[in-house]
Amino acid sequence: MNNQYGIWLSTDQGSTWTQAGEWPLNSLDAVKTISGDMNQHGRVYVGFGGSGYAYRDVADAVAPR
């Protein structure tokens, strides 16, 4: 997004985007799965190939620069 690497999320069907994290777990590993939490609005989970997973809440995310 805007030439910035990271995990991005949208809560308005893609009209605007928020960066959830630059390097989750400080890992450069490939993202294998990504999903929103079905029970908590604004939480996103990212699973990596071989290095676990990370999650973040929208409230913790940073707005685009």
C-alpha positions as CSV (number, residue, x, y, z in Angstrom):
1,M,0.0,0.0,0.0
2,N,1.5,3.3,-1.1
3,N,4.9,1.5,-1.5
4,Q,4.8,0.5,2.2
5,Y,5.3,-3.2,3.1
6,G,3.1,-4.6,5.9
7,I,-0.2,-6.1,6.8
8,W,-3.1,-3.8,5.9
9,L,-6.8,-3.9,6.9
10,S,-10.0,-2.2,5.9
11,T,-13.2,-1.9,8.0
12,D,-15.1,-0.2,5.2
13,Q,-15.0,-2.7,2.4
14,G,-11.7,-1.3,0.9
15,S,-12.5,2.5,0.8
16,T,-9.7,3.2,3.3
17,W,-6.8,1.1,4.6
18,T,-5.0,1.0,7.9
19,Q,-1.6,-0.6,8.5
20,A,-2.0,-3.3,11.1
21,G,1.8,-3.9,11.3
22,E,5.0,-3.5,9.4
23,W,6.7,-6.8,10.3
24,P,4.5,-8.9,12.6
25,L,6.8,-10.9,14.9
26,N,9.7,-9.2,13.1
27,S,9.4,-12.0,10.6
28,L,10.0,-11.9,6.9
29,D,8.4,-15.3,6.5
30,A,5.7,-15.8,3.9
31,V,2.1,-15.1,5.0
32,K,0.1,-18.3,4.6
33,T,-3.3,-17.3,6.0
34,I,-5.1,-14.1,7.1
35,S,-8.5,-13.8,8.8
36,G,-10.6,-11.4,10.8
37,D,-11.8,-12.5,14.2
38,M,-15.5,-13.5,14.0
39,N,-16.1,-12.6,17.7
40,Q,-14.1,-9.4,18.2
41,H,-14.6,-6.5,15.7
42,G,-11.3,-5.1,14.4
43,R,-9.0,-8.0,15.2
44,V,-7.0,-9.6,12.4
45,Y,-4.9,-12.8,12.6
46,V,-1.9,-13.5,10.3
47,G,-0.4,-17.0,10.0
48,F,3.2,-17.5,8.7
49,G,4.8,-20.5,7.1
50,G,6.9,-22.0,9.8
51,S,7.1,-19.1,12.3
52,G,3.7,-19.0,14.1
53,Y,1.1,-16.3,13.9
54,A,0.4,-12.8,15.0
55,Y,-2.8,-10.8,15.7
56,R,-3.5,-7.1,16.0
57,D,-6.5,-4.9,16.9
58,V,-7.6,-2.0,14.8
59,A,-7.2,0.3,17.8
60,D,-3.5,-0.6,17.8
61,A,-3.0,-0.1,14.1
62,V,-1.5,3.1,12.6
63,A,-3.1,5.2,10.0
64,P,-1.5,5.5,6.5
65,R,1.2,8.1,6.1
